[in-house]
Amino acid sequence: MSLIPVLVKREFTSRVKGPAYIITTILGVVVFIALSFLPPLMERISQSLLPAEIELVVFEQPGEPSILPYLQQAGDEREGFSVYADPDLSESDAYRMVLEQGLSGLLLVDGPLYTLVTPDASNIMVNDEVENILNLAVSRRNAVRLGLSDEDMASLFRPVDLRVREISPLGEDGEELDSAAHTQSMVLAYFLLFMIYMALIMYGNMVASGVAEEKSSRIMEVMVSTVRPVELMLGKIIGVGSLGLLQYFIWIGTGLVMNSMGRAGAIAALLGSSGQLSSIPLDIVMWFGLYFILGYFFYASIFAAAGALVSRVEEVSQVVSIIMMLIIVGFFAAYISFLNPNSTLAVVTSLVPFTAPMVMFARIVLGSPGLIEVIASVLIMLVSVFLGAWFSGKIYSIGILLYGKRPTLRQVIRLVRN
């Protein structure tokens, strides 16, 4: 009779009450809630970061047409912006005035050169706002010099309304790209991608450390007398994986609840925002779960084999560092694919089992990969999971009873072949 269910239960119950697991579960719930609240929260945060008042002292060098009237005109259109100028003030007196009265800064004008001298140069919001108003004032001064009217200026600087439409394979008009929705999809993809990245590292290390801990305490020798090594490895992988599945279902439930609230618009009203909460599409959640599970089982077997090759828990980090580098490469490849989800790099890495869980998921959220590519990626991952489990099972069967000096890769391959 197989003892895998008993081993799964042991691994699950011994870890489900751990503080690390509880904290990551809560953090995942918070992430899903934050993703739903993101649009109204970003709107409120951006408004709170804008400076309420900007007060500048303007000091101009003689000999150039004054920018002051145009600054005042531009400031009249921006609430809270005001400028002061006194021809009798020297530059040092002007700056002293800024310090004594707590003004935003001193604007030095020397021909085409403009310098903002401010007590807080790290306030990017103030710097950008002053630059925008200054650009508007300079444009209006140049318009007067060139004899252009306000209508001419409006026509000259009117932004182009570029609409992007994707060509349909059937030759029909494709769906138009919504830039705001695409930005939200990028934020969603990044957070969910980061959750896959953290889950692979956290659960993989949990598997490797568990194997090394049992091996160093000699419990492994007792267990292999009644359980086959492959069953022992599968029990540990499935037991730890069930923790991830439990987290996944908790996160899915949170996402579904927030979707319902987003459609109702009740919580957005509580935030004082007129916009609706963003909804997390159910198909994205399902793809997230699929690649979450495939990526975990692929990497967990490798982590289990790595943990079986060391004799002490302290040596686990040295062995798994190469595996973690592969996960990091997958994360960065997925992040780069944000710029072009259908690039050659994105397509290739979405079919490589070490990087596919993150890259293909990012492509599905942000782009429109072909159905053949998606099916091929899933099939490659499934085959890789079984092959990886088989190969890792061989290493695991040998490594759990090896003590002393850690075997080299060549020795491990020779033992597996024998």
C-alpha positions as CSV (number, residue, x, y, z in Angstrom):
1,M,0.0,0.0,0.0
2,S,1.3,3.4,-0.9
3,L,2.2,5.7,1.9
4,I,2.2,8.9,-0.2
5,P,-1.1,10.2,1.3
6,V,0.4,9.8,4.8
7,L,3.5,11.6,3.8
8,V,1.5,14.4,2.1
9,K,-0.6,14.9,5.3
10,R,2.6,15.0,7.4
11,E,4.2,17.6,5.3
12,F,1.0,19.7,5.0
13,T,0.1,19.7,8.7
14,S,3.7,20.4,9.9
15,R,4.0,23.5,7.7
16,V,0.5,25.0,7.3
17,K,0.7,26.7,10.8
18,G,4.2,28.2,10.2
19,P,4.5,32.0,10.4
20,A,6.2,32.3,7.0
21,Y,3.3,30.5,5.3
22,I,0.6,32.5,7.1
23,I,2.4,35.8,6.4
24,T,2.8,35.0,2.6
25,T,-0.9,34.0,2.4
26,I,-2.0,37.3,4.0
27,L,0.4,39.2,1.7
28,G,-1.1,37.5,-1.4
29,V,-4.6,38.5,-0.2
30,V,-3.4,42.0,0.3
31,V,-1.9,42.1,-3.3
32,F,-5.2,40.9,-4.9
33,I,-7.1,43.5,-2.9
34,A,-4.6,46.2,-3.8
35,L,-4.8,45.3,-7.5
36,S,-8.6,45.9,-7.4
37,F,-8.2,49.2,-5.6
38,L,-5.3,50.3,-7.8
39,P,-7.1,52.9,-10.1
40,P,-8.8,54.9,-7.4
41,L,-5.8,54.6,-5.1
42,M,-3.4,55.8,-7.8
43,E,-5.7,58.7,-8.6
44,R,-5.8,59.7,-5.0
45,I,-2.0,59.2,-4.5
46,S,-1.1,61.2,-7.6
47,Q,-3.3,64.1,-6.4
48,S,-1.8,64.1,-2.9
49,L,1.7,64.2,-4.3
50,L,1.0,67.3,-6.4
51,P,2.2,70.5,-4.6
52,A,-0.6,72.6,-3.3
53,E,1.3,75.9,-3.7
54,I,4.4,76.9,-5.6
55,E,5.8,80.3,-4.8
56,L,8.8,81.5,-6.8
57,V,11.0,84.5,-6.7
58,V,12.2,85.4,-10.3
59,F,15.6,87.0,-10.8
60,E,16.4,88.0,-14.4
61,Q,19.6,89.2,-15.9
62,P,19.2,92.4,-17.9
63,G,19.4,92.5,-21.7
64,E,16.8,89.8,-22.6
65,P,13.0,90.1,-23.1
66,S,11.4,89.4,-19.7
67,I,9.8,86.1,-19.1
68,L,7.9,87.4,-16.0
69,P,4.6,88.5,-17.7
70,Y,4.3,85.1,-19.4
71,L,5.1,83.3,-16.1
72,Q,2.4,85.3,-14.4
73,Q,-0.1,84.5,-17.2
74,A,0.7,80.8,-17.0
75,G,0.5,80.9,-13.2
76,D,-2.9,82.4,-13.4
77,E,-4.1,79.2,-15.1
78,R,-2.6,77.0,-12.3
79,E,-4.2,77.3,-8.9
80,G,-1.6,77.9,-6.2
81,F,1.2,79.2,-8.4
82,S,2.6,82.6,-7.8
83,V,5.7,84.5,-8.8
84,Y,7.5,87.5,-7.2
85,A,10.0,89.9,-8.8
86,D,11.7,93.0,-7.5
87,P,14.3,94.7,-9.7
88,D,16.0,96.2,-6.6
89,L,16.7,92.8,-5.1
90,S,20.2,91.3,-5.6
91,E,20.5,87.5,-6.2
92,S,21.7,86.9,-2.6
93,D,18.8,89.0,-1.2
94,A,16.3,87.1,-3.4
95,Y,17.5,83.7,-2.1
96,R,17.5,85.0,1.5
97,M,13.9,86.0,0.9
98,V,13.2,82.4,-0.2
99,L,14.7,81.0,3.0
100,E,13.1,83.5,5.4
101,Q,9.6,83.2,3.9
102,G,9.7,79.5,3.2
103,L,9.1,79.9,-0.5
104,S,9.5,77.1,-3.1
105,G,12.6,78.5,-4.7
106,L,14.4,81.1,-6.7
107,L,14.2,81.0,-10.6
108,L,17.4,82.5,-12.1
109,V,16.9,83.6,-15.7
110,D,20.1,84.3,-17.8
111,G,19.1,84.4,-21.4
112,P,18.2,80.9,-22.6
113,L,19.5,79.4,-19.3
114,Y,17.0,78.8,-16.5
115,T,18.1,77.6,-13.0
116,L,15.8,76.7,-10.1
117,V,17.5,77.2,-6.8
118,T,15.5,75.6,-4.1
119,P,15.8,74.5,-0.5
120,D,14.5,71.0,-1.4
121,A,16.0,69.9,-4.7
122,S,14.7,66.3,-4.2
123,N,11.1,67.3,-4.6
124,I,10.6,66.0,-8.1
125,M,6.9,67.0,-8.2
126,V,7.7,70.7,-7.6
127,N,10.6,70.5,-10.1
128,D,8.4,69.0,-12.8
129,E,5.6,71.4,-12.2
130,V,7.9,74.4,-12.4
131,E,9.4,73.0,-15.6
132,N,6.0,72.6,-17.2
133,I,4.9,76.1,-16.4
134,L,8.2,77.5,-17.6
135,N,7.9,75.7,-20.9
136,L,4.4,77.1,-21.3
137,A,5.6,80.6,-20.6
138,V,8.6,80.4,-23.0
139,S,6.3,79.0,-25.7
140,R,4.0,81.9,-25.3
141,R,6.8,84.4,-25.4
142,N,8.1,82.8,-28.6
143,A,4.6,82.9,-30.1
144,V,4.4,86.6,-29.5
145,R,7.9,87.1,-31.0
146,L,6.9,85.1,-34.1
147,G,3.5,86.8,-34.4
148,L,1.5,83.6,-33.7
149,S,-2.0,83.7,-32.2
150,D,-3.3,81.5,-29.4
151,E,-5.2,79.5,-32.0
152,D,-2.0,79.0,-33.9
153,M,-0.2,77.9,-30.7
154,A,-3.0,75.5,-29.9
155,S,-2.9,74.0,-33.3
156,L,0.9,73.8,-33.3
157,F,1.2,71.9,-30.0
158,R,-2.0,69.8,-30.2
159,P,-1.1,66.2,-29.5
160,V,-1.8,63.5,-32.0
161,D,-4.6,61.1,-31.0
162,L,-2.9,57.9,-32.1
163,R,-5.2,54.8,-32.0
164,V,-3.7,51.3,-32.2
165,R,-5.7,48.5,-33.8
166,E,-4.4,45.0,-34.1
167,I,-5.0,43.2,-37.5
168,S,-7.3,40.3,-37.2
169,P,-6.0,37.0,-38.7
170,L,-9.4,36.7,-40.5
171,G,-8.8,40.0,-42.3
172,E,-11.4,41.9,-40.3
173,D,-10.9,45.0,-38.2
174,G,-9.1,44.0,-35.0
175,E,-9.9,45.2,-31.5
176,E,-8.6,48.7,-30.7
177,L,-6.0,48.9,-27.9
178,D,-7.0,50.7,-24.8
179,S,-3.9,52.3,-23.4
180,A,-5.3,52.7,-19.9
181,A,-6.4,49.0,-19.9
182,H,-3.0,48.0,-21.2
183,T,-1.3,49.8,-18.4
184,Q,-3.5,48.1,-15.8
185,S,-2.7,44.8,-17.5
186,M,1.0,45.5,-17.1
187,V,0.6,46.2,-13.4
188,L,-1.5,43.1,-13.0
189,A,1.0,41.0,-14.9
190,Y,3.9,42.3,-12.8
191,F,2.3,41.6,-9.5
192,L,1.1,38.1,-10.4
193,L,4.5,37.4,-12.0
194,F,6.2,38.5,-8.8
195,M,4.0,36.1,-6.8
196,I,5.0,33.2,-9.1
197,Y,8.6,34.1,-8.7
198,M,8.4,34.3,-4.9
199,A,6.4,31.1,-4.7
200,L,9.0,29.1,-6.7
201,I,11.8,30.3,-4.6
202,M,10.0,30.0,-1.2
203,Y,8.5,26.5,-1.8
204,G,11.5,25.2,-3.6
205,N,13.8,26.2,-0.7
206,M,11.2,24.7,1.7
207,V,11.4,21.3,-0.1
208,A,15.2,21.3,-0.3
209,S,15.6,22.4,3.4
210,G,13.1,19.7,4.5
211,V,15.0,17.0,2.7
212,A,18.3,18.1,4.1
213,E,16.9,18.5,7.6
214,E,15.6,14.9,7.6
215,K,18.8,13.6,6.2
216,S,21.0,15.4,8.7
217,S,18.9,14.1,11.6
218,R,19.2,10.5,10.3
219,I,15.4,10.3,10.2
220,M,15.8,9.5,6.5
221,E,17.4,6.2,7.2
222,V,14.5,5.1,9.2
223,M,11.9,6.3,6.7
224,V,13.5,4.6,3.7
225,S,13.3,1.3,5.5
226,T,9.5,1.4,5.1
227,V,8.9,3.8,2.2
228,R,10.5,3.8,-1.2
229,P,12.7,6.9,-1.9
230,V,10.5,8.0,-4.9
231,E,7.4,7.9,-2.7
232,L,9.2,9.9,-0.1
233,M,10.1,12.6,-2.6
234,L,6.6,12.7,-4.1
235,G,5.0,12.9,-0.7
236,K,7.2,15.9,0.2
237,I,6.6,17.6,-3.2
238,I,2.9,17.1,-3.1
239,G,2.6,18.0,0.6
240,V,4.4,21.3,0.1
241,G,2.6,21.8,-3.2
242,S,-0.7,21.4,-1.5
243,L,0.2,24.4,0.7
244,G,0.7,26.4,-2.5
245,L,-2.7,25.2,-3.9
246,L,-4.4,26.2,-0.7
247,Q,-2.9,29.7,-1.0
248,Y,-3.9,29.8,-4.7
249,F,-7.5,29.0,-3.9
250,I,-7.5,31.6,-1.1
251,W,-6.2,34.2,-3.6
252,I,-8.7,33.2,-6.3
253,G,-11.5,33.6,-3.8
254,T,-10.2,37.0,-2.9
255,G,-10.0,38.0,-6.6
256,L,-13.6,36.8,-7.3
257,V,-14.9,38.7,-4.3
258,M,-13.1,41.9,-5.4
259,N,-14.4,41.4,-8.9
260,S,-18.0,41.4,-7.6
261,M,-17.3,44.5,-5.5
262,G,-15.6,46.2,-8.5
263,R,-18.7,45.7,-10.7
264,A,-20.9,47.0,-7.9
265,G,-18.8,50.1,-7.5
266,A,-19.7,50.4,-3.8
267,I,-16.1,50.4,-2.4
268,A,-15.0,53.0,-5.0
269,A,-17.7,55.3,-3.7
270,L,-16.3,54.8,-0.2
271,L,-12.9,55.9,-1.5
272,G,-14.4,59.1,-2.9
273,S,-13.6,58.1,-6.5
274,S,-16.0,58.3,-9.4
275,G,-14.2,55.4,-11.2
276,Q,-15.0,51.8,-10.8
277,L,-12.6,49.3,-9.2
278,S,-10.6,47.4,-11.7
279,S,-11.6,43.7,-12.1
280,I,-9.1,40.9,-12.5
281,P,-10.3,38.7,-15.4
282,L,-11.1,35.2,-14.4
283,D,-9.2,33.7,-17.4
284,I,-6.0,35.5,-16.2
285,V,-6.5,34.0,-12.7
286,M,-6.9,30.5,-14.2
287,W,-3.7,30.9,-16.3
288,F,-1.9,32.2,-13.2
289,G,-3.0,29.0,-11.4
290,L,-1.9,26.7,-14.3
291,Y,1.6,28.1,-14.6
292,F,1.9,28.4,-10.8
293,I,1.3,24.7,-10.5
294,L,3.4,23.6,-13.5
295,G,6.3,25.8,-12.4
296,Y,6.1,24.6,-8.9
297,F,6.1,20.8,-9.7
298,F,8.9,21.3,-12.2
299,Y,11.2,23.2,-9.9
300,A,10.2,21.3,-6.7
301,S,11.6,18.0,-8.0
302,I,14.9,19.7,-8.8
303,F,15.0,21.3,-5.4
304,A,14.3,18.0,-3.7
305,A,17.2,16.3,-5.6
306,A,19.5,19.2,-4.7
307,G,18.5,18.9,-1.0
308,A,19.3,15.2,-1.1
309,L,22.9,15.8,-2.2
310,V,23.9,17.7,1.0
311,S,24.4,16.4,4.4
312,R,23.6,19.5,6.4
313,V,20.9,22.2,6.2
314,E,23.6,24.9,6.1
315,E,24.8,23.6,2.7
316,V,21.4,23.9,1.0
317,S,21.9,27.5,0.0
318,Q,25.1,26.6,-1.9
319,V,23.4,23.9,-3.9
320,V,20.2,25.7,-4.8
321,S,21.9,28.9,-5.8
322,I,22.2,27.7,-9.4
323,I,18.5,26.7,-9.5
324,M,17.5,30.1,-8.1
325,M,19.6,31.8,-10.8
326,L,17.4,30.0,-13.4
327,I,14.3,31.4,-11.7
328,I,15.8,34.9,-11.6
329,V,16.6,34.6,-15.4
330,G,13.0,33.6,-16.0
331,F,11.7,36.6,-14.1
332,F,13.9,39.1,-15.9
333,A,13.1,37.5,-19.3
334,A,9.4,37.9,-18.5
335,Y,10.0,41.5,-17.4
336,I,11.8,42.3,-20.6
337,S,9.0,40.7,-22.6
338,F,6.7,43.5,-21.3
339,L,8.1,45.7,-24.0
340,N,7.3,43.3,-26.8
341,P,5.4,40.1,-25.8
342,N,5.9,38.7,-29.3
343,S,9.6,39.3,-29.7
344,T,12.0,36.4,-30.5
345,L,13.3,36.4,-26.9
346,A,9.8,36.2,-25.4
347,V,8.8,33.4,-27.8
348,V,11.9,31.3,-27.2
349,T,11.9,31.7,-23.4
350,S,8.2,30.9,-23.2
351,L,9.0,27.5,-24.6
352,V,12.0,26.7,-22.4
353,P,10.7,24.9,-19.3
354,F,13.0,26.8,-16.9
355,T,11.6,30.2,-17.9
356,A,8.2,29.3,-19.5
357,P,6.1,29.5,-16.2
358,M,6.8,33.3,-16.0
359,V,7.4,34.3,-19.6
360,M,4.4,32.6,-21.2
361,F,2.1,33.9,-18.4
362,A,3.3,37.4,-19.0
363,R,2.8,37.0,-22.8
364,I,-0.8,35.8,-22.2
365,V,-1.7,38.7,-20.0
366,L,-0.1,41.4,-22.1
367,G,-0.1,40.1,-25.7
368,S,-1.9,37.6,-27.8
369,P,0.3,34.6,-28.3
370,G,-0.9,32.0,-30.9
371,L,-2.9,29.1,-29.7
372,I,-0.2,26.7,-31.0
373,E,2.5,28.5,-28.9
374,V,0.3,28.3,-25.7
375,I,-0.5,24.6,-26.2
376,A,3.2,23.9,-27.0
377,S,4.3,25.7,-23.9
378,V,1.9,23.7,-21.7
379,L,2.8,20.4,-23.3
380,I,6.5,21.1,-22.9
381,M,6.0,22.0,-19.3
382,L,4.0,18.8,-18.6
383,V,6.7,16.6,-20.3
384,S,9.4,18.5,-18.4
385,V,7.6,17.9,-15.1
386,F,7.5,14.1,-15.6
387,L,11.0,13.9,-17.0
388,G,12.3,16.2,-14.2
389,A,10.5,14.1,-11.5
390,W,11.9,10.9,-13.0
391,F,15.5,12.2,-13.2
392,S,15.3,13.9,-9.8
393,G,13.8,10.7,-8.3
394,K,17.0,8.9,-9.5
395,I,19.2,11.4,-7.8
396,Y,17.0,11.6,-4.8
397,S,17.2,7.8,-4.3
398,I,21.0,7.9,-4.4
399,G,21.6,11.2,-2.6
400,I,19.5,10.6,0.6
401,L,21.9,8.0,1.8
402,L,25.1,9.8,0.8
403,Y,26.9,11.5,3.7
404,G,30.2,13.4,4.0
405,K,31.6,15.3,1.1
406,R,29.0,16.6,-1.4
407,P,29.3,14.6,-4.7
408,T,30.2,16.5,-7.8
409,L,27.9,16.7,-10.8
410,R,30.0,14.2,-12.7
411,Q,29.8,11.7,-9.9
412,V,26.0,12.2,-9.6
413,I,25.6,11.5,-13.4
414,R,27.8,8.4,-13.1
415,L,25.8,7.0,-10.2
416,V,22.5,7.7,-12.0
417,R,23.8,5.9,-15.1
418,N,25.0,2.9,-13.1
